[in-house]
Amino acid sequence: MKSTTVPSEGGGGLDATTPASVQPHPLHGPDAIWQETNCYIDLWVELLHAWGLDPRAALPFTAAQDFEGDHFTFFKYPQADLETLYGTVVQEMAVYDTLQAHVVAQVERGHTVLVEVDSYYLPDTHATAYQREHVKTTVGIDYINPLAQRLSYYHSLGYHSAQDEDYRGLLRLSPELSGNGNILFPYAECAKRVRPALAMPAMADASAALMRQHLARLPAINPVSQWRQEFDEHMDTLLARDDAYFHLYTFNLPRQLGANFEMLHHWLRWLDEQGSSNRLAVPAAETAYAIATEAKVLQFRLARAVARRRADPCTQSLDALESSYDKTIESLISAFGRPDAAAA
């Protein structure tokens, strides 16, 4: 990938190699059903892409998504999988000084800092939260210049920069934030590339092995079946609450379900591209894609129900999702082995 060296300014910045022109990964392309998934997945997709690595290889964990009672699993790349495939160690950072000081210390070492920040100060969220709402999200910072008060970060569908007031807000340097003892230190992680990523065919073999591991973590009950047990109550709540709650609900339920299985679909297609002889996995790609599309249909139905203030049991959508889930898991087990065998 084409890069450019961003020089330090005034002697206080850091020399950093940052992408001059980063095109979003095809997972975030215009043909995606769910172009945005969640902040952590979207960040890692673009970060791995910028490193010249394929983010699809580490998606086997999506097979184990569950219904958590009030949301579908907020799916994230497992740290162990990132280390196995890409040689990247992700560990929690100790934050005890200014966030700026810690980011500088880690970026100096060539690491990327993943930190929870306030979208109010993120220019790339200009269509949603920027200068409007205080919304927590995660960004990956790989360039910082304290004297110029500028940093660059991965977030959502690409690579962005923040400076001046936004810089100070993100790093809690403004007077109203730095002097507020009631504000807790943010949660931050450090991504360290400690060894080269696996090459093919070892990458594909290791990825398939991860699928067998994650199949051992399958939910005991179809998660869509669990959701529909709560669905009527959820519908009543949606009708009783405002539009803001609708957006939060649909992000955490149909979006997380649909986007998760769209990613599983992409992993299966990636494995096929590597010349996998396991043709039993092909049907799982099709039914995982069906989950992704039907979850979007269900979200539209929820929007219509809320607009009309009239309940919709969404029976057809839930039937389709439930059936497609069963078919997906059955195909995965046929292709990669039973979960009990994987755990042994």
For each residue, the residues with C-beta under 8 A, 3 or more apart:
1: 19 22 50 52
2: 19 20 21
3: 17 18 19 20
4: 17 18 19 20
5: 15 16 17
6: 15 16 17 18 143 145 152
7: 13 15
8: 11 12 13 14 15 145 147
9: 12 13 145 147 148
10: 13 147 148
11: 8 147
12: 8 9 145 146 147 148
13: 7 8 9 10 144 145 146 147 148
14: 8 104 107 108 143 144 145
15: 5 6 7 8
16: 5 6 107 142 143 144 152
17: 3 4 5 6
18: 3 4 6 142 143 152 159
19: 1 2 3 4 22 50 159
20: 2 3 4
21: 2
22: 1 19 46 49 50 158 159
23:
24: 28 29 46 49 157 158
25: 28 29 45 46 49 55
26: 29 31
27: 32 45 55 56 263 266
28: 24 25 32 35 36 42 45 46 157 158
29: 24 25 26 32 35
30: 35
31: 26
32: 27 28 29 35 262
33: 258 259 262 289 292 293 296
34: 37 255 258 259 262 292 296
35: 28 29 30 32 157
36: 28 42 156 157 259
37: 34 41 42 75 255 256 259 260 262 263
38: 41 42 74 75 76 251 255 256 259
39: 42 43 137 138 139 155 156
40: 43 44 74 76 77 138
41: 37 38 44 45 75 76 77 259 263
42: 28 36 37 38 39 45 46 155 156 157
43: 39 40 46 47 114 138 139 140 154 155 156
44: 40 41 47 48 55 77 82 140
45: 25 27 28 41 42 48 49 55
46: 22 24 25 28 42 43 49 50 154 157 158 159
47: 43 44 50 51 112 140 154 191
48: 44 45 51 53 54 55 58 86
49: 22 24 25 45 46 52 53 54 55
50: 1 19 22 46 47 154 159
51: 47 48 86 193
52: 1 49
53: 48 49 57 86 197
54: 48 49 57 270
55: 25 27 44 45 48 49 58 59
56: 27 59 266 267 269 270
57: 53 54 85 86 203 204 207 267 270
58: 48 55 61 77 81 82 85 86 207 210
59: 55 56 62 263 264 266 267 270
60: 63 81 207 208 210 211 213 214 267
61: 58 64 75 77 78 81 210 214
62: 59 65 75 260 261 263 264 267
63: 60 211 214 215 218 264 329 332
64: 61 73 214 215 217 218 219
65: 62 72 73 75 219 223 256 257 260 261
66: 72 73 219 223
67: 71 72 73 219 223 224 226 227
68: 71 72 73
69: 226 230
70: 252
71: 67 68 74 252 253 256
72: 65 66 67 68 223 227 252 253 256 257 260
73: 64 65 66 67 68 256 260
74: 38 40 71 252 256
75: 37 38 41 61 62 65 256 259 260 263
76: 38 40 41
77: 40 41 44 58 61 81 82
78: 61 81 82
79: 82 83 89 90 91
80: 83 84
81: 58 60 61 77 78 84 85 210
82: 44 58 77 78 79 85 86 88 89 90 191
83: 79 80 86 87 88 89 90 194
84: 80 81 198 206 210
85: 57 58 81 82 197 198 203 206 207 210
86: 48 51 53 57 58 82 83 193 197 198
87: 83 193 194 195 196 197 198
88: 82 83 191 192 193 194 197
89: 79 82 83 191 192 194
90: 79 82 83 114 189 190 191 192
91: 79 189 190 192
92: 187 188 189 190
93: 102 106 113 188 189 190
94: 102
95: 99 102 185 186 188
96: 185
97: 101 102
98: 101 102 171 172 173 178
99: 95 102 103 115 171 172 185 186 188
100: 103 104 144 146 171 173
101: 97 98 104 105
102: 93 94 95 97 98 99 105 106 113 188
103: 99 100 106 107 113 115 141 144 151 171
104: 14 100 101 107 108 144 146
105: 101 102 108 109
106: 93 102 103 109 111 112 113 190
107: 14 16 103 104 110 111 112 113 141 142 143 144
108: 14 104 105
109: 105 106 192
110: 107 193
111: 106 107 190 191 192 193
112: 47 106 107 140 141 142 154 190 191
113: 93 102 103 106 107 140 141 142 188 189 190 191
114: 43 90 138 139 140 141 188 189 190 191
115: 99 103 138 139 141 186 187 188 189
116: 136 137 138 186 187 188
117: 121 122 136 137 138 139 170 186
118: 121 122 134 135 136 169 170
119: 122 125 128 129 130 133 134 135 136 137
120: 129 130 131 132 133 134 135 169
121: 117 118 130 162 165 166 169 170
122: 117 118 119 125 129 130 137 139 155 160 162 166 170
123: 126 130 160 161 162 166
124: 130 155 156 158 160
125: 119 122 128 129 130 135 137 156
126: 123 130 131
127: 130
128: 119 125 132 133 135
129: 119 120 122 125 132 133 134 135
130: 119 120 121 122 123 124 125 126 127
131: 120 126
132: 120 128 129
133: 119 120 128 129
134: 118 119 120 129
135: 118 119 120 125 128 129
136: 116 117 118 119
137: 39 116 117 119 122 125 155
138: 39 40 43 114 115 116 117 155
139: 39 43 114 115 117 122 153 154 155 170
140: 43 44 47 112 113 114 153 154 155 191
141: 103 107 112 113 114 115 144 151 152 153
142: 16 18 107 112 113 152 153 154
143: 6 14 16 18 107 151 152
144: 13 14 16 100 103 104 107 141 150 151 152
145: 6 8 9 12 13 14 148 149 150 151
146: 12 13 100 104 149
147: 8 9 10 11 12 13
148: 9 10 12 13 145 163
149: 145 146 163 164 167 168
150: 144 145 161 162 163 164 167
151: 103 141 143 144 145 161 162 163 167 170 171
152: 6 16 18 141 142 143 144 159 160 161
153: 139 140 141 142 159 160 161 162
154: 43 46 47 50 112 139 140 142 158 159 160
155: 39 42 43 122 124 137 138 139 140 158 160
156: 36 39 42 43 124 125
157: 24 28 35 36 42 46
158: 22 24 28 46 124 154 155
159: 18 19 22 46 50 152 153 154
160: 122 123 124 152 153 154 155
161: 123 150 151 152 153
162: 121 122 123 150 151 153 166 167 170
163: 148 149 150 151 166 167
164: 149 150 167 168
165: 121 168 169 174
166: 121 122 123 162 163 169 170
167: 149 150 151 162 163 164 170 171 173
168: 149 164 165 171 172 173 174
169: 118 120 121 165 166 172 173 174 177
170: 117 118 121 122 139 151 162 166 167
171: 98 99 100 103 151 167 168
172: 98 99 168 169 177 178 183 186
173: 98 100 167 168 169 177 178
174: 165 168 169 177 178
175: 178 179
176: 179 180
177: 169 172 173 174 180 183
178: 98 172 173 174 175
179: 175 176
180: 176 177 183
181:
182:
183: 172 177 180
184:
185: 95 96 99
186: 95 99 115 116 117 172
187: 92 115 116
188: 92 93 95 99 102 113 114 115 116
189: 90 91 92 93 113 114 115
190: 90 91 92 93 106 111 112 113 114
191: 47 82 88 89 90 111 112 113 114 140
192: 88 89 90 91 109 111
193: 51 86 87 88 110 111
194: 83 87 88 89
195: 87
196: 87 199
197: 53 85 86 87 88 203
198: 84 85 86 87 202 203 206
199: 196 202 203
200: 203 204 274
201: 204 205 274 275
202: 198 199 205 206
203: 57 85 197 198 199 200 206 207 274
204: 57 200 201 207 208 271 274 275 276
205: 201 202 208 209
206: 84 85 198 202 203 209 210
207: 57 58 60 85 203 204 210 211 267 271
208: 60 204 205 211 212 271 276 278 336
209: 205 206 212 213
210: 58 60 61 81 84 85 206 207 213 214
211: 60 63 207 208 214 215 267 332 336
212: 208 209 215 216 336 337 341 342
213: 60 209 210 216 217 342
214: 60 61 63 64 210 211 217
215: 63 64 211 212 218 332 333 336 337 338 339 342
216: 212 213 339 340 342 343
217: 64 213 214 339
218: 63 64 215 329 339
219: 64 65 66 67 222 223 226
220:
221: 225 226
222: 219 225 226 322 325 326
223: 65 66 67 72 219 226 227 257 325
224: 67 227 228 257 318 321 322 325
225: 221 222 228 229 322
226: 67 69 219 221 222 223 229 230
227: 67 72 223 224 230 231 253 257 318
228: 224 225 231 318 322
229: 225 226
230: 69 226 227 233 234
231: 227 228 234 235 313 314 318
232: 235 236 311 313
233: 230 236 237
234: 230 231 237 238 249 253
235: 231 232 238 239 302 305 311 312 313
236: 232 233 239 240 311
237: 233 234 240 241 245 249
238: 234 235 241 245 246 249 302 305 306
239: 235 236 305 306 309 310 311
240: 236 237
241: 237 238 244 245 246
242: 245 246
243: 246 247 306
244: 241 247 248
245: 237 238 241 242 248 249
246: 238 241 242 243 249 250 302 303 306
247: 243 244 250 251
248: 244 245 251 252
249: 234 237 238 245 246 252 253 302
250: 246 247 253 254 255 299 302 303
251: 38 247 248 255 256
252: 70 71 72 74 248 249 255 256
253: 71 72 227 234 249 250 256 257
254: 250 257 258 295 296 298 299 302
255: 34 37 38 250 251 252 258 259 295 299
256: 37 38 65 71 72 73 74 75 251 252 253 259 260
257: 65 72 223 224 227 253 254 260 261 291 295 321
258: 33 34 254 255 261 262 291 292 293 294 295 296 299
259: 33 34 36 37 38 41 75 255 256 262 263 292
260: 37 62 65 72 73 75 256 257 263 264
261: 62 65 257 258 264 265 288 289 291 292 295 328
262: 32 33 34 37 258 259 265 266 288 289 291 292
263: 27 37 41 59 62 75 259 260 266 267
264: 59 62 63 260 261 267 268 284 288 328
265: 261 262 268 269 285 288 289 292
266: 27 56 59 262 263 269 270
267: 56 57 59 60 62 207 211 263 264 270 271
268: 264 265 271 272 281 282 284 285 288
269: 56 265 266 272 273 285
270: 54 56 57 59 266 267 273 274
271: 204 207 208 267 268 274 276 278 281
272: 268 269 276 281 282 285
273: 269 270
274: 200 201 203 204 270 271
275: 201 204
276: 204 208 271 272 281
277:
278: 208 271 281 335 336
279: 282
280: 283 331 334 335
281: 268 271 272 276 278 284 285 331 332 335 336
282: 268 272 279 285 286 331
283: 280 286 287 327 331
284: 264 268 281 287 288 327 328 331 332 335
285: 265 268 269 272 281 282 288 289
286: 282 283 289 290
287: 283 284 290 291 324 325 327 328 331
288: 261 262 264 265 268 284 285 291 292 324 328
289: 33 261 262 265 285 286 292 293
290: 286 287 293 294 320 324
291: 257 258 261 262 287 288 294 295 321 324 325 328
292: 33 34 258 259 261 262 265 288 289 295 296
293: 33 258 289 290 296 297
294: 258 290 291 297 298 317 320 321 324
295: 254 255 257 258 261 291 292 298 299 321
296: 33 34 254 258 292 293 299 300
297: 293 294 300 301 317
298: 254 294 295 301 302 314 317 318 321
299: 250 254 255 258 295 296 302 303
300: 296 297 303 304
301: 297 298 304 305 312 314 317
302: 235 238 246 249 250 254 298 299 305 306 312 314
303: 246 250 299 300 306 307
304: 300 301 307 308 312
305: 235 238 239 301 302 308 309 310 311 312
306: 238 239 243 246 302 303 309
307: 303 304
308: 304 305
309: 239 305 306
310: 239 305
311: 232 235 236 239 305
312: 235 301 302 304 305
313: 231 232 235 318
314: 231 298 301 302 317 318
315: 318 319
316: 319 320
317: 294 297 298 301 314 320 321
318: 224 227 228 231 298 313 314 315 321 322
319: 315 316 322 323
320: 290 294 316 317 323 324
321: 224 257 291 294 295 298 317 318 324 325
322: 222 224 225 228 318 319 325 326
323: 319 320 326 327
324: 287 288 290 291 294 320 321 327 328
325: 222 223 224 287 291 321 322 328 329
326: 222 322 323 329 330
327: 283 284 287 323 324 330 331
328: 261 264 284 287 288 291 324 325 331 332
329: 63 218 325 326 332 333
330: 326 327 333 334
331: 280 281 282 283 284 287 327 328 334 335
332: 63 211 215 281 284 328 329 335 336
333: 215 329 330 336 337 338 339
334: 280 330 331
335: 278 280 281 284 331 332
336: 208 211 212 215 278 281 332 333 342
337: 212 215 333 341 342
338: 215 333 341 342
339: 215 216 217 218 333 342 343
340: 216 343 344
341: 212 337 338 344
342: 212 213 215 216 336 337 338 339
343: 216 339 340
344: 340 341
